[in-house]
Amino acid sequence: MNFDRRLTPMRPDLAAAHLRGSVEASRLVEGRVLRVAEAVADLRRDPQPDGGLDTQALFGERVTVYEEHEGWAWAQLESDSYVGYLPAAALVPETSAPTHRVGVPWTFIYPAESMKLPRAGGLPMGARIDVAAEEGDFARLATGGFVWRHHLVARDRHAPDFVAVAEQFLHAPYLWGGKSWRGVDCSGLVQIALHAAGRAAPRDTDMQEKALGAPVPIDDKLEGLQRGDLVFWKGHVGVMRDAQTLLHANGHHMQVASEPLAGARKRILLSGSGDVTSIRRLDASA
């Protein structure tokens, strides 16, 4: 059988026990569930600091670890099933279930209930946190520190408009594999926004083009588009803000940019990267 290496916890020497009978590996192991304890943890293709950055795991995210070796954890993310290597020091045992998520692009952690104190850390949109108590305008975290409680949303509360979420990242720097305000790529932006709206979304562009929404018939003029349509090229995706305007994290601007779709399409075509491959429209009731 052919397995996507990005989504399948298998190597020639090691695989997840639940794949027994489907894969060949020297060892089959049960995983151990941990949580991410850093604001953003890089998930790399290889267990080395300069290994290719495939994606990122966010604070509070659950991961299943199948091996720890020389400071690296070979793990699978619960949120989108991505497999790769995380710094083992970024992971801790589960102690409680998250109660809230960060609902703004970035928020700071303070040592006490005052924004005038030196910050003790930061958290990205989508970070899962356990609020121990609310004290005035601040929320005290079970893991320590305080965050502005108005930057948090209950875990079961979702944004009504995923495009509005994506628009909050306008001008955020571009980072291949990035998933936060400190650096984001095209498919990461789409995934962050959809997750905030309570919609499941795979990580990479090719996966998203296959899994998200329904195809929209297109002609050469790309007429009839609407807010929320996803526009795909080979290896790239953007979100329509309206019938003419595209929002996308891209390597031309090296940031999240908003521009006319016609201009972006022409530039991408002239660069040799090809034309639009499809447009997908999400079910508004989903």
Phi, psi and chi 1 to 4 in degrees:
 res  aa     phi    psi   chi1   chi2   chi3   chi4
   1 MET       -  148.3  -62.7  176.9   65.2      -
   2 ASN   -95.8  124.8  -67.5  -37.6      -      -
   3 PHE  -116.3  142.9  -67.0   96.7      -      -
   4 ASP   -76.1  117.2 -170.1  -31.5      -      -
   5 ARG   -61.6  -24.3   67.6  133.7 -170.4  105.9
   6 ARG   -70.4  -25.7  -61.2  169.4  -65.6  179.4
   7 LEU  -119.1    1.9  -55.5  177.3      -      -
   8 THR  -121.2  116.9  -49.2      -      -      -
   9 PRO   -76.5   77.9   27.5  -32.6      -      -
  10 MET  -145.4  139.5   59.7  167.8  -70.4      -
  11 ARG  -138.1  165.7  -54.4 -178.3  -33.3 -145.5
  12 PRO   -57.9  -30.7  -26.3   34.8      -      -
  13 ASP   -99.2   -8.3   64.0  -39.3      -      -
  14 LEU  -161.2  139.1 -179.3   65.2      -      -
  15 ALA  -151.8  161.4      -      -      -      -
  16 ALA   -68.4  141.8      -      -      -      -
  17 ALA   -59.4  -30.8      -      -      -      -
  18 HIS   -69.8   -8.1   70.5  -98.1      -      -
  19 LEU   -92.7    6.1  -65.1  174.4      -      -
  20 ARG   -53.8  131.6 -171.5 -176.9  -53.0  -85.5
  21 GLY    90.3  -14.4      -      -      -      -
  22 SER  -108.4  -22.7  -60.7      -      -      -
  23 VAL  -133.2  162.6  -57.9      -      -      -
  24 GLU  -110.5  123.8  -66.9 -175.3    4.8      -
  25 ALA  -151.9  152.8      -      -      -      -
  26 SER   -63.9  -36.3  -56.8      -      -      -
  27 ARG  -134.7  143.0  -71.0 -174.3  -62.8  142.3
  28 LEU  -117.5  127.9  -65.4  169.9      -      -
  29 VAL  -131.0  150.6  -60.2      -      -      -
  30 GLU   -80.9  140.4  -62.4  -72.1  -12.4      -
  31 GLY   -83.3  165.6      -      -      -      -
  32 ARG  -119.9  126.0 -177.2  164.2   63.6  110.3
  33 VAL   -84.7  126.0  176.1      -      -      -
  34 LEU  -129.3  174.7  -59.5  174.4      -      -
  35 ARG  -122.7  151.7  -74.8 -163.7 -177.0  -87.2
  36 VAL   -75.8  129.7  176.8      -      -      -
  37 ALA  -111.6    2.8      -      -      -      -
  38 GLU  -106.2  156.4  -68.7 -174.2   -4.5      -
  39 ALA   -54.2  -50.0      -      -      -      -
  40 VAL  -141.1  126.8  178.2      -      -      -
  41 ALA  -117.2  125.2      -      -      -      -
  42 ASP   -71.5  131.1  -68.4  -18.2      -      -
  43 LEU  -104.5  117.3 -175.5  143.0      -      -
  44 ARG  -109.9  158.0  -61.4 -171.1 -179.0  -83.2
  45 ARG   -72.2  -30.6 -169.5  169.2  -53.9  178.5
  46 ASP  -128.7  153.4  -57.2  -61.6      -      -
  47 PRO   -80.7   68.4   31.2  -36.1      -      -
  48 GLN  -156.8  150.1   51.8 -164.8   42.6      -
  49 PRO   -59.5  -28.8  -23.3   33.9      -      -
  50 ASP  -101.3   16.5   58.3   -8.2      -      -
  51 GLY   -67.2  154.6      -      -      -      -
  52 GLY   -57.7  131.9      -      -      -      -
  53 LEU   -82.3  112.3  176.9   60.9      -      -
  54 ASP   -89.5  -43.0  -82.5  -19.2      -      -
  55 THR  -164.8 -170.6 -173.5      -      -      -
  56 GLN  -136.2  149.0  -66.2  177.1  -41.2      -
  57 ALA  -105.9  142.3      -      -      -      -
  58 LEU  -104.9  157.7  -52.7 -178.8      -      -
  59 PHE   -49.3  132.3 -174.9   92.6      -      -
  60 GLY    85.5   -6.6      -      -      -      -
  61 GLU   -71.1  139.5 -173.9  168.0   -4.3      -
  62 ARG   -82.4  139.4  -62.5  175.8   94.3 -136.2
  63 VAL  -136.1  149.1  -56.1      -      -      -
  64 THR  -104.2  118.4  -58.9      -      -      -
  65 VAL   -98.9  127.1  175.8      -      -      -
  66 TYR  -104.4  -18.4  -65.5  101.1      -      -
  67 GLU  -160.0  141.5  179.4 -170.0   58.2      -
  68 GLU  -122.4  128.7  -71.7 -170.5   29.0      -
  69 HIS  -153.4  123.5 -178.7   66.6      -      -
  70 GLU    50.4   44.7  -65.2 -175.5  -12.1      -
  71 GLY    86.4    2.9      -      -      -      -
  72 TRP  -119.4  141.7  -67.8   95.1      -      -
  73 ALA  -111.8  122.0      -      -      -      -
  74 TRP   -87.7  116.0 -173.9   57.5      -      -
  75 ALA  -144.9  166.7      -      -      -      -
  76 GLN  -123.2  130.3 -176.1  168.7   36.3      -
  77 LEU   -75.7  138.0  -50.9 -174.8      -      -
  78 GLU   -71.8  -35.1 -177.3  179.5   82.5      -
  79 SER   -66.1  -39.0   61.2      -      -      -
  80 ASP  -138.6    9.0   58.6   18.7      -      -
  81 SER    71.8   11.1  -62.1      -      -      -
  82 TYR   -67.9  142.3 -137.8  104.1      -      -
  83 VAL  -116.0  137.5  176.2      -      -      -
  84 GLY   176.5 -162.6      -      -      -      -
  85 TYR  -109.0  125.6  -66.9   89.3      -      -
  86 LEU  -113.6  151.3  -68.4  163.2      -      -
  87 PRO   -61.7  124.9  -20.5   32.8      -      -
  88 ALA   -59.2  -31.4      -      -      -      -
  89 ALA   -67.6  -14.6      -      -      -      -
  90 ALA   -84.8   -1.0      -      -      -      -
  91 LEU  -117.2  144.1  -54.4  176.4      -      -
  92 VAL  -138.1  159.7  -63.4      -      -      -
  93 PRO   -64.3  153.0  -21.4   33.4      -      -
  94 GLU   -70.8  132.6  -74.9 -167.5  -66.4      -
  95 THR  -120.6  -25.0   56.4      -      -      -
  96 SER  -160.3  164.0   59.7      -      -      -
  97 ALA   -89.9  137.6      -      -      -      -
  98 PRO   -60.7  143.9  -22.9   34.4      -      -
  99 THR  -106.9  -23.4   59.5      -      -      -
 100 HIS  -139.4  167.2  -67.8   72.2      -      -
 101 ARG  -125.9  154.6  -67.9  177.7  -69.2  106.3
 102 VAL   -75.6  128.9  173.7      -      -      -
 103 GLY  -109.6    6.6      -      -      -      -
 104 VAL  -119.7  163.3  -64.7      -      -      -
 105 PRO   -55.4  -35.2  -30.5   38.0      -      -
 106 TRP  -160.0  141.1 -167.2  -93.3      -      -
 107 THR  -138.4  158.3 -166.7      -      -      -
 108 PHE  -102.6  152.3  -68.6  117.5      -      -
 109 ILE  -101.8  132.6  -58.1  173.1      -      -
 110 TYR  -116.6  154.1  -63.1   94.1      -      -
 111 PRO   -73.4  -17.6   24.6  -33.4      -      -
 112 ALA  -153.5 -178.5      -      -      -      -
 113 GLU   -80.3   64.8  -50.1   99.1  -55.9      -
 114 SER  -155.8  127.7  173.4      -      -      -
 115 MET   -75.6   -7.8   64.9 -178.6  178.3      -
 116 LYS   -85.5  -10.0  -63.9 -178.7  179.7 -179.6
 117 LEU   -80.2  154.0  -66.2  173.0      -      -
 118 PRO   -59.0  133.8  -22.9   33.7      -      -
 119 ARG   -65.6  147.0   63.9 -172.8 -176.0  -84.0
 120 ALA  -103.6   -3.4      -      -      -      -
 121 GLY   164.0 -169.6      -      -      -      -
 122 GLY  -151.0  163.7      -      -      -      -
 123 LEU  -138.7  140.1  -66.2  169.8      -      -
 124 PRO   -89.3  165.2   35.5  -37.2      -      -
 125 MET   -55.7  135.3  176.5  179.3  -75.5      -
 126 GLY    94.4  -12.0      -      -      -      -
 127 ALA   -59.1  137.8      -      -      -      -
 128 ARG  -101.5  124.2  -59.2  156.7  177.6   81.6
 129 ILE  -132.6  156.4   60.1  173.1      -      -
 130 ASP  -106.6  111.7 -179.8    7.0      -      -
 131 VAL   -86.4  118.3  172.5      -      -      -
 132 ALA   -80.5  -34.2      -      -      -      -
 133 ALA  -165.9  155.8      -      -      -      -
 134 GLU  -106.7  127.5  -67.3 -173.8   -2.2      -
 135 GLU  -127.6   95.2  -57.7  178.7   10.9      -
 136 GLY    66.7 -128.0      -      -      -      -
 137 ASP   -85.9    3.5  -75.1  -35.4      -      -
 138 PHE  -115.3  154.5  -75.5   85.8      -      -
 139 ALA  -113.9  129.9      -      -      -      -
 140 ARG   -89.0  124.8  177.2  165.3   54.8   85.5
 141 LEU   -83.4  145.1  -52.6 -176.2      -      -
 142 ALA   -64.3  -25.4      -      -      -      -
 143 THR   -87.3   -1.7   52.0      -      -      -
 144 GLY   106.7  144.1      -      -      -      -
 145 GLY    93.6  170.9      -      -      -      -
 146 PHE  -129.5  142.4  -64.9   79.0      -      -
 147 VAL  -127.8  154.8  -62.1      -      -      -
 148 TRP   -63.5  116.2 -172.7 -108.8      -      -
 149 ARG   -68.4  -21.1   69.6  177.1 -179.8   85.6
 150 HIS   -73.9   -7.9  -52.9  -71.3      -      -
 151 HIS   -90.2    1.1  -74.1  175.5      -      -
 152 LEU  -110.5  153.3  -52.9  179.2      -      -
 153 VAL  -131.6  149.5  -64.5      -      -      -
 154 ALA   -61.0  148.3      -      -      -      -
 155 ARG   -56.3  -32.6  -81.9 -159.3   67.9 -176.3
 156 ASP   -93.3    8.5   58.8   -4.6      -      -
 157 ARG  -101.2  132.3  178.5 -176.0  167.8 -167.3
 158 HIS  -126.6  149.2  -57.6  -62.1      -      -
 159 ALA   -66.9  138.4      -      -      -      -
 160 PRO   -75.4  -20.5   27.0  -34.4      -      -
 161 ASP  -135.9  105.8  178.4    7.5      -      -
 162 PHE   -66.7  -26.3   86.0   93.6      -      -
 163 VAL   -66.9  -39.9 -177.6      -      -      -
 164 ALA   -61.9  -34.6      -      -      -      -
 165 VAL   -64.5  -49.1  176.3      -      -      -
 166 ALA   -60.5  -35.6      -      -      -      -
 167 GLU   -64.3  -23.3  -72.0  171.4  -27.9      -
 168 GLN   -67.3  -16.8  -65.9 -179.3   60.0      -
 169 PHE   -95.2    8.5  -75.8   77.1      -      -
 170 LEU   -54.7  128.6 -173.2   62.2      -      -
 171 HIS    78.3    1.5  -53.9  -50.1      -      -
 172 ALA   -62.1  143.5      -      -      -      -
 173 PRO   -67.6  148.8   23.1  -32.7      -      -
 174 TYR   -81.1  135.0  179.5   86.1      -      -
 175 LEU  -144.8  119.4  174.8   67.5      -      -
 176 TRP   -58.3  124.3  179.8  -84.0      -      -
 177 GLY    84.9   -3.0      -      -      -      -
 178 GLY   -76.8  151.0      -      -      -      -
 179 LYS  -140.9   32.9  -83.3 -175.4   58.1  175.4
 180 SER  -149.0  173.9   81.1      -      -      -
 181 TRP   -60.1  -25.0  172.5 -104.7      -      -
 182 ARG   -76.1  -11.0  -63.1 -167.5  -57.4 -173.7
 183 GLY   169.0  127.6      -      -      -      -
 184 VAL  -145.7  148.6   66.4      -      -      -
 185 ASP  -109.4 -178.6   65.3   12.4      -      -
 186 CYS   -63.3  -48.9   63.7      -      -      -
 187 SER   -75.1  -28.2   55.5      -      -      -
 188 GLY   -62.8  -41.1      -      -      -      -
 189 LEU   -61.2  -45.0  177.3   65.0      -      -
 190 VAL   -63.3  -44.2  169.4      -      -      -
 191 GLN   -65.3  -45.0 -171.7 -172.7   54.9      -
 192 ILE   -56.8  -48.0  -69.2  167.5      -      -
 193 ALA   -65.5  -42.8      -      -      -      -
 194 LEU   -68.6  -40.1  -73.0  173.9      -      -
 195 HIS   -61.9  -39.4  -80.0 -175.0      -      -
 196 ALA   -63.4  -27.4      -      -      -      -
 197 ALA   -90.9    6.2      -      -      -      -
 198 GLY    80.0   21.5      -      -      -      -
 199 ARG  -110.9  131.4  -62.8  170.2  179.7 -105.8
 200 ALA   -69.5  142.9      -      -      -      -
 201 ALA  -152.0  132.4      -      -      -      -
 202 PRO   -69.7  174.3   24.4  -30.9      -      -
 203 ARG   -86.3  -46.6  176.5   59.4  176.4   92.8
 204 ASP   -98.0  160.0  -68.9  -19.1      -      -
 205 THR   -58.4  -44.6  -53.9      -      -      -
 206 ASP   -64.3  -36.9   61.6  -41.3      -      -
 207 MET   -66.3  -43.2  -57.2  176.0 -170.3      -
 208 GLN   -64.1  -39.9  -66.6  176.7   -6.4      -
 209 GLU   -63.5  -31.6 -170.9  169.3   14.6      -
 210 LYS   -81.8  -33.4  -67.7  176.8 -177.9  177.5
 211 ALA  -100.5  -26.0      -      -      -      -
 212 LEU   -96.2  131.4  -62.8  178.2      -      -
 213 GLY    64.2 -164.1      -      -      -      -
 214 ALA  -123.3  149.4      -      -      -      -
 215 PRO   -66.3  141.8   24.4  -33.8      -      -
 216 VAL  -105.4  123.4  175.6      -      -      -
 217 PRO   -59.0  134.4  -22.1   33.5      -      -
 218 ILE  -128.6  151.7   57.0  175.5      -      -
 219 ASP  -119.8 -174.5   56.6   23.2      -      -
 220 ASP   -64.7  -25.2 -171.5   59.2      -      -
 221 LYS   -86.9  -10.1  -65.0 -177.4  179.4  179.1
 222 LEU    51.7   48.7  -62.1 -175.2      -      -
 223 GLU   -89.3  160.3  -65.5  179.7  -27.1      -
 224 GLY    83.6   13.5      -      -      -      -
 225 LEU   -77.7  162.5  -57.2 -170.7      -      -
 226 GLN  -144.5  166.8   62.9 -174.5   37.5      -
 227 ARG   -55.7  132.5 -178.4  176.9  174.9   85.7
 228 GLY    96.2  -11.4      -      -      -      -
 229 ASP   -65.2  140.5  -74.6  -12.6      -      -
 230 LEU  -100.8  125.8  -59.0  177.0      -      -
 231 VAL  -106.9  124.6 -176.7      -      -      -
 232 PHE  -113.5  138.6  -71.2   91.6      -      -
 233 TRP  -117.1  174.0  -71.8  -99.5      -      -
 234 LYS   -66.3  112.7 -179.1  176.8  174.4   57.6
 235 GLY    79.7   14.5      -      -      -      -
 236 HIS  -150.6  150.8 -171.3   57.8      -      -
 237 VAL  -148.2  147.0   61.4      -      -      -
 238 GLY  -139.9  167.2      -      -      -      -
 239 VAL  -116.8  132.6 -177.2      -      -      -
 240 MET   -79.0  128.3  -64.2  -57.4  -64.9      -
 241 ARG   -84.3  -30.0  -58.5 -179.2   71.7 -176.9
 242 ASP  -156.1 -163.7   53.2   39.3      -      -
 243 ALA   -66.5  -20.4      -      -      -      -
 244 GLN  -121.2  -15.3  -67.5   85.5   32.5      -
 245 THR  -109.0  128.0  -49.8      -      -      -
 246 LEU  -104.9  135.6 -178.5   75.0      -      -
 247 LEU  -111.8  125.1 -178.7   75.3      -      -
 248 HIS  -159.7  144.5   59.8  147.3      -      -
 249 ALA   -81.2  128.0      -      -      -      -
 250 ASN  -150.8  155.4   66.1   91.3      -      -
 251 GLY   -79.2  -10.3      -      -      -      -
 252 HIS   -73.9  -49.3  175.3   76.6      -      -
 253 HIS   -87.1  -15.8  -63.3   94.9      -      -
 254 MET    55.6   37.6  -75.6  -56.6  -68.7      -
 255 GLN  -168.2  174.8   61.9 -179.9   -0.4      -
 256 VAL   -77.0  122.8  177.5      -      -      -
 257 ALA  -126.8  153.2      -      -      -      -
 258 SER  -116.9  126.2  178.3      -      -      -
 259 GLU  -156.7  163.2   61.3  178.8  -37.1      -
 260 PRO   -60.4  134.6  -24.4   34.7      -      -
 261 LEU   -57.2  -39.5  171.6   60.9      -      -
 262 ALA   -59.7  -41.5      -      -      -      -
 263 GLY   -68.3  -43.4      -      -      -      -
 264 ALA   -63.5  -40.9      -      -      -      -
 265 ARG   -62.6  -44.4 -178.7 -170.9 -173.8 -167.5
 266 LYS   -64.1  -44.4 -179.6  178.5  179.7  179.9
 267 ARG   -63.7  -43.7 -176.7 -178.6   65.8 -111.0
 268 ILE   -65.9  -38.2  -66.6  170.5      -      -
 269 LEU   -65.2  -43.9 -174.1   61.1      -      -
 270 LEU   -67.7  -23.9  -69.8  174.8      -      -
 271 SER   -75.8   -9.2   73.9      -      -      -
 272 GLY    91.5    8.4      -      -      -      -
 273 SER   -90.0    0.8  -62.5      -      -      -
 274 GLY    92.2  176.0      -      -      -      -
 275 ASP   -96.2  174.9 -156.6   -4.1      -      -
 276 VAL   -54.6  131.7  170.9      -      -      -
 277 THR   -95.2  -31.6   54.9      -      -      -
 278 SER  -168.4  162.8   71.9      -      -      -
 279 ILE  -126.5  131.3  -65.2  172.1      -      -
 280 ARG  -118.9  137.8  -49.2  -76.4  -63.8 -175.2
 281 ARG  -117.7  126.5 -178.7  166.7  -64.3  165.1
 282 LEU   -82.4  147.7  -80.4   71.9      -      -
 283 ASP   -67.6  121.2 -176.9   -6.7      -      -
 284 ALA   -62.8  -24.0      -      -      -      -
 285 SER   -90.5   -4.4   63.4      -      -      -
 286 ALA   -69.0      -      -      -      -      -
